[in-house]
């Protein structure tokens, strides 16, 4: 190979390597401990009663969101009894779910740290995705 081809190949390899590194997932670090933020769902009873509010409690570690960030919680219902549509009111630290039909409900809880970006949009970092199964009687 000639020198020009080798030089072009080296530049391409370096460019691809650098672009891969910039696409790596960012983490929100705690300013005090320099550890990434995490979230957990409190151990809870997985049984609920028809028509009564059921609460999923979310804890952030460290407890306080970083400056300029807020916590977003989302719930996706994956499986429920035929025709059942639970009422979900997301929030932090508690998510309220009311189910009007007995049976098994399978949901995914997602917790995200959200902040405004410098370009007028938002940036989000998902810190928890957990499946929850609730038995309703």
N, C-alpha and C positions, 0 to 999 in steps of 0.2 A: 504494500500500500504506500501511496505517496504521503508526504508530510501533511498536505492540506486535508486529506481524508481522515487521518488520525486526529488532527486538531479538531475537526468538525465532530468526530465521534466523542472526543473527550468533553467538548462543550455541551453536547447533547446529554451525556451521562450526568454531568454536573447539574445541568438545568433540570432534568427529571428528578434527580435526588433532592434538590432544593424545593421543587414544587411539591414533592411528596411530604417533606417535612412541614411545609406551611399548611398543608391540609390536615395535619394531625389534630386530633380533638383537643380543644383547649379545656383547661380546668380552672374553676374558681377556687382560689386558695384563701384560706383564713389568714388575715394580716398578722395575727398574733402567733399562730402555731406553724404557719406555712404548709399546712395540710389541706388537701382538698375537702370541700364541704360534702357531707353525705346526709342522707335522710333515712329514717327507719319508721316502720309502722309499729306502734306499740303492740306488744302481745295483747291480744284481746280475745274475748269470747267470740266464737264464730257462729253463734246462734242468735236469731232475731225473731221477733213476733210480728205477725201480719198487722200492718197499719201503724206500727209504732216506730218512731225514729231510731235508727241504728247509727252509731258513730264510729268512724275510723279515725284514730288519732295519729297524726304524723309528727315526728320529732326531727329537728334539724341538729346536726352535730358539726360544728359548734352551734349553740342554740340561737344566736342572733345572725340574721342574714348579713352579708358583707355590705359596706356602705354603698348606696346607690342601687341595690338589688332588692327584689321582692320575690316571694315564694308563690308559685302557681301550682295548683293541684288539679288534675284531670282524672276522670274515671270513665273507662270504656267498659260497657257491659258486653261480655263475650257470650254468656249463656244464661238463660232464664227460663222459667216455665212458659209453656205456649201462651203467647199473647201478653205476657207480663212485661210491664214497663215501669221499672222502679223510678221514683223521684230522687234525683241526685242533686244536692246543693254542695258544690265544692267550696272549700275554704281552707285556711290554715290557722291553727293547727288541727281543726276538726272538719271532717267531711260528713255531712248528714245524708243518710239514705233511708227512704221509706219504701217498703215493698208491700203491695196489696194482695199478693197471691202467695200461697205456701209453695215451698219447693227449694231447689238448690239454685243459687245465683253465683256465677263465676264472673269476676271483674278484674280489670287491670287498673292499678292505681299508679299514676305518673306524677312525680314531683320534679319541678323545674325551677331553677334560679333564673330570673329575667331581669335585664337592665336595658336602659336606652343606649343605643350605640351613637357614635359621633356623627353618623350620617343621617340621623333623624329616624332610624328604624329601631328595632329591638334586637338584642342578642339573648339567646337562651341556652342554658346548659342543663340537660336532664341529669338529675342526681339519684333518682330512684325509679324503677319500673318493677312492680311486684304484683303477682296474681293473688287475689283474695277470693276465697270460697266461703259463702255465707249460707247457712241452712235456715230457712224461714218456716216457722210453724204457726 
